Amino acid sequence: MQNKCEKMRKNMQKFVRYSDGAKMYSMGLTKFQELAKDAKACYKVGQLVLVNTEILDEYLETFRIVEDEFYK
């Protein structure tokens, strides 16, 4: 499983549009926009907004559940 995840990360683009990122992360557009903004991973180029997936990934790791009780 780890090997598959590593391959996926190598194929990921560093910068994505909101719509593409929402699909990549399997979540709704509004939730993706919210997380990207909270992570401060957005770059505005004219009217285009790009999200840095590396920054977003780091931010998402802060939500990791490590308590054993959750997994019982």
N, C-alpha and C positions, 0 to 999 in steps of 0.2 A: 504494500500500500504506500509506504514512504517513497518508493522509487517512482510510482505513478504520480504522486504529488509533486515531486521534484521535476519530472518531465513537464507537467502542466505549467509550473511556475516559469520554466525556461521559455515556454511558448507564449506566455502572457506578454501583452504589450505593457510598457511602462506607463503610457498615458492613454486614457480612453475617454470617450464621451460618456455622458450620463447614461444614455440608452444602452450603449454597448456594455458598460460596467454593470448595470443592473442585470443584464443577461448573463454575464460572466460569473457573477456572484449569486445567481439564482434568487434574486429578490426583486421586489417592486421598485419602480423608478423613484417614487417619493422617499422610500426608506434608504435607497442608495444615495440620493442627493443629501439627505439628512446626515448620514454617516460620513460622507465625503466632506461635508462642511464642518462637522464636529471634529474630524481628524485634521482639518486645515490642509487638505490634500488637493485643493482646487487651484487651477491656474486659468486666468481669463485672458484670452487672446482675441481682441476685438469683441465680437458677440459670442464667440465660441468658448465654452468652458471645458477644460480637460481635467481629469482626475489622475493623480499620481498613484498607481496601484501599490507601489512599494510603501508609501506612507500610510495608505489605507490598510494594508496588511498588518503593519506594526500596530496601528490603532485597534484593529479587530482582535489582535492577540490579547489586549487588555481585558477582553470579555471572557476569556477562557475560564471554564469552571473546573476547579481543581479539587473541590471537596468530594470525598468518596461517597458521602451520603447521597449526592445527586445521582450517582450511577448505580444505586441499589434498586 
